[in-house]
């Protein structure tokens, strides 16, 4: 179980850091589908891992991250383009 949690944490971190790096290098925009999806999926993974490890502060951070990025993603989808 511990190994599975570690794998989820690493994959979630890679997703978020990939999005951040791509934005910083100008490869994608901060409102692009790719960036918002990477952040949302990464935050969901990290939130899940934090919950299973009962790391409540980390989980709070990730719940807010998920809510914020998912909201931006839904707004982007509704706007289209």
ABEGO torsion letter per residue (X at the ends): XAAAAAAAAAAAAAAAAAAAAAAAAGABBAABAAAAAAAAAAAAAAAAAAAAAGBAAAAAAAAAAAAAAAAAAAAAAAAEX
